[in-house]
Amino acid sequence: MAPSHVLKCCQKVLAWVPVAFIALVVAWSYYAYVVELCVFTISSTAEKVVYLVVFHLSFVMFVWSYGKTIFTSPATPSNEFCLSKADKEQYEKEERPESQQEILRRAAKDLPIYTTTASRAIRYCDRCQLIKPDRCHHCSACDVCVLKMDHHCPWVNNCVGFSNYKFFLLFLMYSLLYCLFVAATVLQYFIKFWTLCRRKAAENCPKNELPDTHAKFHVLFLFFVAAMFFISILSLFSYHCWLVGKNRSTIETFRAPTFRNGPDKNGFSLGCSKNLREVFGDEKKYWLLPIFTSLGDGCNFPTRLVIMDPEQLAVSSQNEPAKSSVANQSFPTRPLSESQNRLLSSDCQWVETGPEEENVKSGAKKHIIVSLES
C-alpha cells in the first residue's frame, strides 16, 4: 500500500510539470517584453504606452482564461445516476451480463439517457458505480466520470469537459492573440538586432544602431518562441472551432455516439448558431469573458434524430409512416429545461424537413425529428 501511495503522489506532482513549464515561459515572456523591450529598447514614449496597454490587456485575458481552465473542477454526474444500494448489491451478485443489463435498464428507465454502447448496452462505469449520462466518459487520469468530456489536457493538468470547455476555447484564443501581438510588435526589433549581430560580426556596425545589450538575446528568443507557439496553437484552435460548429467532442469525433437508430456523429448538432449558444450561452456580452455561461446541466442535451433514410422517403411519404414513427418513439418524460427551450425556441414543431449536410444525397430530403435526447 505504501509504495502505491508514494507512486500516486509522484504522479500527481509530475502532472504539474507541463503547467509549471507554461507558467515559466509566460513569466519570462512578460519580463522580456515589458522590461527588455519596452523599457530598455524602445525609445518612443508613445510607442511604449500603446504597446504596454495592449500587451497587458491580452496578457490578463490569457492568464485569466488559463487559470479558469486549470482550476475549474470537472463536472461529474449527479446522484440520480448512481445505483441505489439494493440495485448495486444485486448488480454485484449477478454474474451474467444479461442480468446485469436488466438491472441497469430498470434503474435507467426514468433517466434522460438516449445513447448506448455499440452493442446497445447501458453505459455503466464500474469504477464510479454509476450509469453514465449521454456524452459522459470516465477519465483515467482524474479517476472520475466527466460530463461532456472532450479530452484530458496535460498542459492544464485537468479534464476539458462541460464545466470548463468555454474557458479552454478562450484560453486557446487569447494565447493565440497574445503570441500574435508579441510576434508582430517584436518583429521590427528582431530584424534590427539580427542585422546588428551580423554587422558586428563583419565589423562594419554603424554607431546609430540599437545598443548592444543583453536585451537583444531576449528579443530574438521572444520572437522565435511567440511564432512557434502561434503556429502550434493555431491548428488546435481551428480544430476546436470546427468541433463547436458541429457540436462534437474530440471523443465523439473518433467514436460516434450510438442512438436508438444507430451511431450518429451529428446526433447532437442543432445547427451552427445553436451549437455556438450551447457552449457560450445566450448573453453575447459574456462570450469573450471566462465566466461560465454554457447552457444546460451537462447531464442531458437537446439532440436531432434522423429517423428515416433518403431512399425510403419516396415510399414513406405516400403512407406517412413518419407520423407513426413519432407516435412510437418514447420522448423524454421530463419537461424541457429553460436553456433547452431557448435552444429549440425557433423550432415550431417536433417534425421539420431540411437537408442534413453529411447524410443527404443529391435531390433527396429527410424528415428530421427534433427532440431532447439527453
TORFIFI-421286 format. One record per residue (C-alpha): residue number from 1; residue in one letter; x, y, z. Coordinates in pm, whole numbers, plus 32768, in hexadecimal, padded with zeros to 4 digits. Layout:
N
+-----+----+------+------+------+
!   i ! aa !    u !    v !    w !
+-----+----+------+------+------+
! NUM !  a !    X !    Y !    Z !
...
+-----+----+------+------+------+
! end
This chain:
374
+-----+----+------+------+------+
!   i ! aa !    u !    v !    w !
+-----+----+------+------+------+
!   1 !  m ! 8000 ! 8000 ! 8000 !
!   2 !  a ! 8119 ! 80F2 ! 805A !
!   3 !  p ! 81D5 ! 80D6 ! 7F0C !
!   4 !  s ! 808B ! 80FE ! 7E53 !
!   5 !  h ! 8038 ! 8236 ! 7F1C !
!   6 !  v ! 8192 ! 82C9 ! 7EDA !
!   7 !  l ! 816F ! 827D ! 7D67 !
!   8 !  k ! 8023 ! 8334 ! 7D56 !
!   9 !  c ! 80B7 ! 8461 ! 7E07 !
!  10 !  c ! 81D9 ! 8467 ! 7D10 !
!  11 !  q ! 80E7 ! 8453 ! 7BEB !
!  12 !  k ! 801F ! 8577 ! 7C75 !
!  13 !  v ! 815A ! 8648 ! 7C9D !
!  14 !  l ! 81DD ! 85F1 ! 7B42 !
!  15 !  a ! 808B ! 8648 ! 7AAA !
!  16 !  w ! 80CC ! 87B4 ! 7B03 !
!  17 !  v ! 8217 ! 87C0 ! 7A45 !
!  18 !  p ! 8179 ! 882A ! 78F5 !
!  19 !  v ! 80AE ! 8938 ! 79A9 !
!  20 !  a ! 81E7 ! 89B4 ! 7A5C !
!  21 !  f ! 829F ! 89BE ! 790F !
!  22 !  i ! 818E ! 8A93 ! 786F !
!  23 !  a ! 8188 ! 8B76 ! 79A1 !
!  24 !  l ! 8300 ! 8BAC ! 798D !
!  25 !  v ! 82F2 ! 8BF7 ! 7817 !
!  26 !  v ! 81D8 ! 8CF1 ! 784C !
!  27 !  a ! 828D ! 8D98 ! 7970 !
!  28 !  w ! 83CB ! 8DB5 ! 78A2 !
!  29 !  s ! 830C ! 8E3F ! 7776 !
!  30 !  y ! 8275 ! 8F49 ! 7858 !
!  31 !  y ! 83CC ! 8FB1 ! 78D4 !
!  32 !  a ! 8468 ! 8FAA ! 7778 !
!  33 !  y ! 8353 ! 9079 ! 76DC !
!  34 !  v ! 8311 ! 9178 ! 77F0 !
!  35 !  v ! 8471 ! 91AB ! 7878 !
!  36 !  e ! 8567 ! 914D ! 7767 !
!  37 !  l ! 849D ! 91C7 ! 763D !
!  38 !  c ! 83BD ! 92E2 ! 76B6 !
!  39 !  v ! 849F ! 9372 ! 77C5 !
!  40 !  f ! 8600 ! 9339 ! 7742 !
!  41 !  t ! 85D3 ! 9325 ! 75C8 !
!  42 !  i ! 84B2 ! 9400 ! 754E !
!  43 !  s ! 8505 ! 9572 ! 7560 !
!  44 !  s ! 83B4 ! 9605 ! 74F4 !
!  45 !  t ! 82D2 ! 964B ! 7620 !
!  46 !  a ! 8191 ! 963A ! 7554 !
!  47 !  e ! 81F6 ! 94EA ! 74C4 !
!  48 !  k ! 8245 ! 9469 ! 7620 !
!  49 !  v ! 80F2 ! 94D0 ! 76A9 !
!  50 !  v ! 802B ! 9436 ! 758B !
!  51 !  y ! 80F0 ! 92F2 ! 7596 !
!  52 !  l ! 80D5 ! 92D2 ! 7710 !
!  53 !  v ! 7F5D ! 9313 ! 771A !
!  54 !  v ! 7F07 ! 9218 ! 760B !
!  55 !  f ! 8001 ! 911C ! 7691 !
!  56 !  h ! 7F71 ! 9124 ! 77F1 !
!  57 !  l ! 7E0C ! 9101 ! 7771 !
!  58 !  s ! 7E64 ! 8FC7 ! 76AD !
!  59 !  f ! 7F40 ! 8F48 ! 77C9 !
!  60 !  v ! 7E2E ! 8F6B ! 78D2 !
!  61 !  m ! 7D26 ! 8EBE ! 77FB !
!  62 !  f ! 7E1A ! 8DA9 ! 77A3 !
!  63 !  v ! 7E80 ! 8D66 ! 790D !
!  64 !  w ! 7D17 ! 8D83 ! 7988 !
!  65 !  s ! 7C8F ! 8C83 ! 7891 !
!  66 !  y ! 7DBB ! 8B9E ! 78C8 !
!  67 !  g ! 7D86 ! 8BA5 ! 7A40 !
!  68 !  k ! 7C12 ! 8B5E ! 7A1D !
!  69 !  t ! 7C5E ! 8A34 ! 793D !
!  70 !  i ! 7D55 ! 89A8 ! 7A38 !
!  71 !  f ! 7C9A ! 89DE ! 7B7F !
!  72 !  t ! 7B31 ! 899B ! 7B14 !
!  73 !  s ! 7ADD ! 883F ! 7B91 !
!  74 !  p ! 7A4C ! 874D ! 7A91 !
!  75 !  a ! 78D2 ! 872F ! 7AA8 !
!  76 !  t ! 7862 ! 85D6 ! 7B1A !
!  77 !  p ! 770F ! 8526 ! 7B01 !
!  78 !  s ! 760B ! 8572 ! 7C0A !
!  79 !  n ! 759B ! 8472 ! 7D0B !
!  80 !  e ! 746B ! 840C ! 7C40 !
!  81 !  f ! 7554 ! 834D ! 7B55 !
!  82 !  c ! 75DF ! 827B ! 7C72 !
!  83 !  l ! 7545 ! 8126 ! 7CB4 !
!  84 !  s ! 747E ! 80FB ! 7DEF !
!  85 !  k ! 7517 ! 8027 ! 7F01 !
!  86 !  a ! 7431 ! 7F02 ! 7EB1 !
!  87 !  d ! 7473 ! 7F15 ! 7D39 !
!  88 !  k ! 75E9 ! 7F32 ! 7D75 !
!  89 !  e ! 75EF ! 7DFC ! 7E51 !
!  90 !  q ! 751C ! 7D3B ! 7D57 !
!  91 !  y ! 75F8 ! 7DB0 ! 7C36 !
!  92 !  e ! 7734 ! 7D3B ! 7CE6 !
!  93 !  k ! 769B ! 7BE6 ! 7D37 !
!  94 !  e ! 762F ! 7BA4 ! 7BD2 !
!  95 !  e ! 7732 ! 7AF8 ! 7AF9 !
!  96 !  r ! 7677 ! 7AF2 ! 79AF !
!  97 !  p ! 7697 ! 7C31 ! 78DB !
!  98 !  e ! 752C ! 7C0A ! 786D !
!  99 !  s ! 74AF ! 7C19 ! 79D2 !
! 100 !  q ! 7590 ! 7D3F ! 7A21 !
! 101 !  q ! 750C ! 7DFA ! 78F3 !
! 102 !  e ! 73A7 ! 7DB6 ! 7962 !
! 103 !  i ! 73F4 ! 7E59 ! 7AB1 !
! 104 !  l ! 748F ! 7F85 ! 7A02 !
! 105 !  r ! 7367 ! 7FA9 ! 7914 !
! 106 !  r ! 7278 ! 7FA9 ! 7A37 !
! 107 !  a ! 7346 ! 80B1 ! 7AED !
! 108 !  a ! 736C ! 8189 ! 79B5 !
! 109 !  k ! 7202 ! 8184 ! 793F !
! 110 !  d ! 71B6 ! 82D9 ! 79DA !
! 111 !  l ! 7305 ! 8377 ! 7987 !
! 112 !  p ! 733A ! 845C ! 7859 !
! 113 !  i ! 7421 ! 8364 ! 77AC !
! 114 !  y ! 7407 ! 8324 ! 7637 !
! 115 !  t ! 755F ! 82AA ! 75D1 !
! 116 !  t ! 75E5 ! 814C ! 7608 !
! 117 !  t ! 7720 ! 8088 ! 75C5 !
! 118 !  a ! 7762 ! 8000 ! 746A !
! 119 !  s ! 76C9 ! 7EB6 ! 74DD !
! 120 !  r ! 7589 ! 7F6A ! 754E !
! 121 !  a ! 75DB ! 7F41 ! 76C0 !
! 122 !  i ! 75A7 ! 8044 ! 77D1 !
! 123 !  r ! 76E4 ! 810F ! 7805 !
! 124 !  y ! 7753 ! 80BE ! 7966 !
! 125 !  c ! 7896 ! 811E ! 7A19 !
! 126 !  d ! 7910 ! 8009 ! 7AFD !
! 127 !  r ! 7A16 ! 80EF ! 7B90 !
! 128 !  c ! 7926 ! 8205 ! 7BFA !
! 129 !  q ! 77FE ! 8114 ! 7C19 !
! 130 !  l ! 7707 ! 81EE ! 7B5E !
! 131 !  i ! 7645 ! 81F4 ! 7A1A !
! 132 !  k ! 76F3 ! 82DE ! 792A !
! 133 !  p ! 7627 ! 8404 ! 78A8 !
! 134 !  d ! 763A ! 844B ! 7735 !
! 135 !  r ! 778F ! 84D4 ! 76C8 !
! 136 !  c ! 7825 ! 8477 ! 781A !
! 137 !  h ! 7967 ! 83AD ! 7827 !
! 138 !  h ! 7A52 ! 8331 ! 7935 !
! 139 !  c ! 7BA5 ! 83DB ! 7945 !
! 140 !  s ! 7CB6 ! 82EF ! 79BA !
! 141 !  a ! 7D9C ! 8413 ! 7A13 !
! 142 !  c ! 7C9B ! 84C7 ! 7AEF !
! 143 !  d ! 7BF7 ! 837C ! 7B55 !
! 144 !  v ! 7A96 ! 840E ! 7B36 !
! 145 !  c ! 797F ! 840E ! 7A37 !
! 146 !  v ! 7982 ! 8561 ! 7988 !
! 147 !  l ! 784A ! 85FC ! 78EF !
! 148 !  k ! 786F ! 8642 ! 777A !
! 149 !  m ! 79D9 ! 85DD ! 778A !
! 150 !  d ! 7AAD ! 865D ! 766A !
! 151 !  h ! 7C0A ! 85ED ! 76D1 !
! 152 !  h ! 7D03 ! 85F5 ! 77EE !
! 153 !  c ! 7DFD ! 870A ! 77AC !
! 154 !  p ! 7F56 ! 86E8 ! 784D !
! 155 !  w ! 7FA1 ! 885A ! 780D !
! 156 !  v ! 7E8F ! 88BB ! 7903 !
! 157 !  n ! 7EA3 ! 877E ! 79D8 !
! 158 !  n ! 7D2A ! 8761 ! 79C6 !
! 159 !  c ! 7C11 ! 86C4 ! 7905 !
! 160 !  v ! 7B72 ! 87A2 ! 77FE !
! 161 !  g ! 79FC ! 876C ! 780B !
! 162 !  f ! 78AD ! 880F ! 7849 !
! 163 !  s ! 791C ! 88E8 ! 796C !
! 164 !  n ! 7A50 ! 8985 ! 78C8 !
! 165 !  y ! 7A36 ! 8951 ! 774F !
! 166 !  k ! 79E2 ! 8ABF ! 7717 !
! 167 !  f ! 7B0F ! 8B22 ! 77EB !
! 168 !  f ! 7BEC ! 8A39 ! 771F !
! 169 !  l ! 7B79 ! 8AD6 ! 75D7 !
! 170 !  l ! 7BB7 ! 8C34 ! 765E !
! 171 !  f ! 7D0C ! 8BC5 ! 76DD !
! 172 !  l ! 7D68 ! 8B53 ! 757E !
! 173 !  m ! 7CE1 ! 8C92 ! 74E2 !
! 174 !  y ! 7D8C ! 8D82 ! 75D1 !
! 175 !  s ! 7ED4 ! 8CC3 ! 75C9 !
! 176 !  l ! 7EC1 ! 8CD8 ! 744E !
! 177 !  l ! 7E86 ! 8E52 ! 745A !
! 178 !  y ! 7F96 ! 8E79 ! 7562 !
! 179 !  c ! 8099 ! 8DC6 ! 748E !
! 180 !  l ! 802A ! 8E7D ! 7352 !
! 181 !  f ! 8045 ! 8FD4 ! 73F7 !
! 182 !  v ! 8199 ! 8F88 ! 7490 !
! 183 !  a ! 8225 ! 8EFE ! 734B !
! 184 !  a ! 819B ! 901E ! 727A !
! 185 !  t ! 821D ! 9135 ! 735D !
! 186 !  v ! 836E ! 9090 ! 739D !
! 187 !  l ! 83AD ! 9049 ! 722B !
! 188 !  q ! 8447 ! 919B ! 71CF !
! 189 !  y ! 8534 ! 918D ! 72F9 !
! 190 !  f ! 8581 ! 9024 ! 72B0 !
! 191 !  i ! 85F0 ! 908B ! 7150 !
! 192 !  k ! 86BD ! 91AE ! 71D9 !
! 193 !  f ! 876C ! 90D9 ! 72DE !
! 194 !  w ! 87A8 ! 8FC3 ! 71E5 !
! 195 !  t ! 883D ! 90BD ! 70F2 !
! 196 !  l ! 890C ! 9151 ! 720C !
! 197 !  c ! 899D ! 8FFE ! 7260 !
! 198 !  r ! 89FC ! 8FBA ! 70F8 !
! 199 !  r ! 8A95 ! 9114 ! 70C4 !
! 200 !  k ! 8B57 ! 90F7 ! 7207 !
! 201 !  a ! 8BE2 ! 8FAE ! 7190 !
! 202 !  a ! 8C4E ! 905A ! 7050 !
! 203 !  e ! 8CDF ! 917D ! 711D !
! 204 !  n ! 8C1F ! 9288 ! 705E !
! 205 !  c ! 8B14 ! 92DB ! 7160 !
! 206 !  p ! 8AA0 ! 944A ! 7150 !
! 207 !  k ! 8A9F ! 9512 ! 7292 !
! 208 !  n ! 892E ! 956E ! 727A !
! 209 !  e ! 88B4 ! 9406 ! 728E !
! 210 !  l ! 87FD ! 9373 ! 73BD !
! 211 !  p ! 88D2 ! 934F ! 74F7 !
! 212 !  d ! 898D ! 9209 ! 7511 !
! 213 !  t ! 88F9 ! 9190 ! 765B !
! 214 !  h ! 887B ! 9045 ! 76E4 !
! 215 !  a ! 871C ! 90B8 ! 767C !
! 216 !  k ! 8760 ! 9042 ! 751B !
! 217 !  f ! 876E ! 8ED6 ! 758C !
! 218 !  h ! 861C ! 8EF5 ! 7639 !
! 219 !  v ! 8582 ! 8F9E ! 7507 !
! 220 !  l ! 860E ! 8EA1 ! 7413 !
! 221 !  f ! 859C ! 8D78 ! 74E4 !
! 222 !  l ! 844B ! 8E1A ! 7530 !
! 223 !  f ! 83F5 ! 8E2F ! 73BF !
! 224 !  f ! 8450 ! 8CC4 ! 737F !
! 225 !  v ! 8386 ! 8C47 ! 74AB !
! 226 !  a ! 8253 ! 8D1D ! 7455 !
! 227 !  a ! 8257 ! 8CAF ! 72E8 !
! 228 !  m ! 8284 ! 8B41 ! 7344 !
! 229 !  f ! 8164 ! 8B41 ! 743E !
! 230 !  f ! 8085 ! 8C04 ! 734E !
! 231 !  i ! 80AF ! 8B02 ! 723A !
! 232 !  s ! 8073 ! 89DB ! 7323 !
! 233 !  i ! 7F43 ! 8A76 ! 73D2 !
! 234 !  l ! 7EA4 ! 8AE9 ! 728B !
! 235 !  s ! 7E65 ! 8987 ! 7212 !
! 236 !  l ! 7DD7 ! 891A ! 7364 !
! 237 !  f ! 7CF3 ! 8A4A ! 737E !
! 238 !  s ! 7C75 ! 8A1B ! 7219 !
! 239 !  y ! 7C25 ! 88AF ! 7264 !
! 240 !  h ! 7B5B ! 8903 ! 739B !
! 241 !  c ! 7AA0 ! 8A19 ! 72E3 !
! 242 !  w ! 7A38 ! 890E ! 71EA !
! 243 !  l ! 79CD ! 882B ! 7308 !
! 244 !  v ! 78F5 ! 893F ! 73A0 !
! 245 !  g ! 784D ! 897D ! 7250 !
! 246 !  k ! 77FB ! 8808 ! 7236 !
! 247 !  n ! 77A6 ! 87E4 ! 73AB !
! 248 !  r ! 7896 ! 86C2 ! 73D5 !
! 249 !  s ! 799E ! 8670 ! 74D3 !
! 250 !  t ! 7AF3 ! 85E7 ! 7479 !
! 251 !  i ! 7A83 ! 8490 ! 74F5 !
! 252 !  e ! 7945 ! 849C ! 7420 !
! 253 !  t ! 7A11 ! 84F3 ! 72EC !
! 254 !  f ! 7AC9 ! 83A8 ! 7303 !
! 255 !  r ! 79A6 ! 82DC ! 7391 !
! 256 !  a ! 7849 ! 834F ! 732C !
! 257 !  p ! 773E ! 8337 ! 743E !
! 258 !  t ! 7644 ! 821C ! 740C !
! 259 !  f ! 74D1 ! 8276 ! 7415 !
! 260 !  r ! 739F ! 8199 ! 73E8 !
! 261 !  n ! 73C7 ! 81B3 ! 726F !
! 262 !  g ! 753C ! 8167 ! 7279 !
! 263 !  p ! 767E ! 8233 ! 7287 !
! 264 !  d ! 7651 ! 839E ! 7223 !
! 265 !  k ! 7777 ! 8490 ! 7233 !
! 266 !  n ! 7688 ! 85B4 ! 71F8 !
! 267 !  g ! 758C ! 8540 ! 72FB !
! 268 !  f ! 75C2 ! 866B ! 73E2 !
! 269 !  s ! 75E6 ! 8772 ! 72D3 !
! 270 !  l ! 74D1 ! 8878 ! 72D0 !
! 271 !  g ! 756C ! 895B ! 71C9 !
! 272 !  c ! 769F ! 8A38 ! 71E6 !
! 273 !  s ! 75EF ! 8B5A ! 7296 !
! 274 !  k ! 754B ! 8A81 ! 73A1 !
! 275 !  n ! 7685 ! 89B3 ! 73CE !
! 276 !  l ! 7743 ! 8AF3 ! 7416 !
! 277 !  r ! 763C ! 8B65 ! 7510 !
! 278 !  e ! 7648 ! 8A16 ! 75C1 !
! 279 !  v ! 77B6 ! 8A51 ! 7618 !
! 280 !  f ! 77C1 ! 8BCC ! 7644 !
! 281 !  g ! 765D ! 8C12 ! 76BA !
! 282 !  d ! 7550 ! 8D09 ! 7650 !
! 283 !  e ! 75F5 ! 8E46 ! 76D6 !
! 284 !  k ! 76EB ! 8EB0 ! 75C7 !
! 285 !  k ! 7784 ! 8FB7 ! 76AA !
! 286 !  y ! 7819 ! 8E9B ! 777B !
! 287 !  w ! 789C ! 8DCB ! 765A !
! 288 !  l ! 79FE ! 8E55 ! 7668 !
! 289 !  l ! 7A17 ! 8E4A ! 77E4 !
! 290 !  p ! 7A88 ! 8D0E ! 789C !
! 291 !  i ! 7940 ! 8CFE ! 795C !
! 292 !  f ! 786B ! 8BC2 ! 7954 !
! 293 !  t ! 7740 ! 8C02 ! 7870 !
! 294 !  s ! 7711 ! 8AB0 ! 77C3 !
! 295 !  l ! 75A9 ! 8A39 ! 77A3 !
! 296 !  g ! 7520 ! 8902 ! 784B !
! 297 !  d ! 7592 ! 8831 ! 7970 !
! 298 !  g ! 7689 ! 874D ! 78BC !
! 299 !  c ! 75B5 ! 8617 ! 78FB !
! 300 !  n ! 74BF ! 8638 ! 77DB !
! 301 !  f ! 74D8 ! 86E6 ! 768C !
! 302 !  p ! 73E2 ! 873E ! 7578 !
! 303 !  t ! 741D ! 8663 ! 7448 !
! 304 !  r ! 73A9 ! 8631 ! 72E5 !
! 305 !  l ! 734A ! 84CF ! 7283 !
! 306 !  v ! 733F ! 8465 ! 7118 !
! 307 !  i ! 722B ! 8363 ! 710B !
! 308 !  m ! 7215 ! 831B ! 6F99 !
! 309 !  d ! 7309 ! 82D2 ! 6E80 !
! 310 !  p ! 72FE ! 839E ! 6D3D !
! 311 !  e ! 72B8 ! 8263 ! 6C71 !
! 312 !  q ! 717E ! 821F ! 6D3B !
! 313 !  l ! 70EE ! 837C ! 6D19 !
! 314 !  a ! 7036 ! 8348 ! 6BCF !
! 315 !  v ! 6F78 ! 8216 ! 6C4A !
! 316 !  s ! 6F45 ! 828F ! 6DAD !
! 317 !  s ! 6EBF ! 83E6 ! 6D4C !
! 318 !  q ! 6D91 ! 8341 ! 6CA9 !
! 319 !  n ! 6D2C ! 827D ! 6DDE !
! 320 !  e ! 6DB1 ! 837C ! 6ED9 !
! 321 !  p ! 6E67 ! 827F ! 6FB3 !
! 322 !  a ! 6F28 ! 839B ! 7053 !
! 323 !  k ! 6DF2 ! 83ED ! 7122 !
! 324 !  s ! 6DDF ! 828E ! 71A5 !
! 325 !  s ! 6F55 ! 8295 ! 71EE !
! 326 !  v ! 6F25 ! 83CD ! 72BC !
! 327 !  a ! 6E06 ! 832E ! 7375 !
! 328 !  n ! 6ED6 ! 81F9 ! 73C7 !
! 329 !  q ! 7006 ! 82BA ! 7442 !
! 330 !  s ! 7023 ! 82E1 ! 75B8 !
! 331 !  f ! 7067 ! 8453 ! 75DB !
! 332 !  p ! 70FE ! 84D6 ! 771D !
! 333 !  t ! 7011 ! 84CF ! 7841 !
! 334 !  r ! 70C1 ! 85FB ! 78D6 !
! 335 !  p ! 7057 ! 8759 ! 7871 !
! 336 !  l ! 714F ! 8824 ! 77A9 !
! 337 !  s ! 7237 ! 88F1 ! 7880 !
! 338 !  e ! 7242 ! 8A69 ! 7851 !
! 339 !  s ! 738A ! 8A61 ! 7794 !
! 340 !  q ! 7313 ! 8948 ! 76B2 !
! 341 !  n ! 71D0 ! 8A01 ! 7669 !
! 342 !  r ! 72A2 ! 8B28 ! 75F7 !
! 343 !  l ! 7374 ! 8A4A ! 7517 !
! 344 !  l ! 723C ! 89B8 ! 7474 !
! 345 !  s ! 7171 ! 8AFA ! 747B !
! 346 !  s ! 7183 ! 8B2F ! 7304 !
! 347 !  d ! 70FB ! 89D3 ! 72BC !
! 348 !  c ! 6F83 ! 89E8 ! 72AF !
! 349 !  q ! 6F42 ! 8874 ! 7298 !
! 350 !  w ! 6FE6 ! 872C ! 72F0 !
! 351 !  v ! 6FF5 ! 86D0 ! 7180 !
! 352 !  e ! 70A6 ! 87A1 ! 707F !
! 353 !  t ! 7141 ! 8762 ! 6F2B !
! 354 !  g ! 7295 ! 87D6 ! 6EBC !
! 355 !  p ! 73E2 ! 8764 ! 6E2D !
! 356 !  e ! 74DB ! 86B1 ! 6F0B !
! 357 !  e ! 7626 ! 8717 ! 6E76 !
! 358 !  e ! 76E9 ! 85D8 ! 6EA7 !
! 359 !  n ! 75D4 ! 84D7 ! 6E81 !
! 360 !  v ! 74F0 ! 8556 ! 6D6D !
! 361 !  k ! 7535 ! 84F6 ! 6C07 !
! 362 !  s ! 74F1 ! 85D8 ! 6AE1 !
! 363 !  g ! 737E ! 8613 ! 6AA9 !
! 364 !  a ! 7313 ! 8555 ! 6BE0 !
! 365 !  k ! 726F ! 85E0 ! 6D1A !
! 366 !  k ! 7248 ! 855E ! 6E77 !
! 367 !  h ! 7143 ! 857C ! 6F82 !
! 368 !  i ! 71F9 ! 85E8 ! 70BA !
! 369 !  i ! 716E ! 85C0 ! 7215 !
! 370 !  v ! 71E8 ! 86C6 ! 7307 !
! 371 !  s ! 71D8 ! 864C ! 746B !
! 372 !  l ! 7286 ! 8665 ! 75B6 !
! 373 !  e ! 7372 ! 853C ! 75B5 !
! 374 !  s ! 7441 ! 8560 ! 76E8 !
+-----+----+------+------+------+
! end
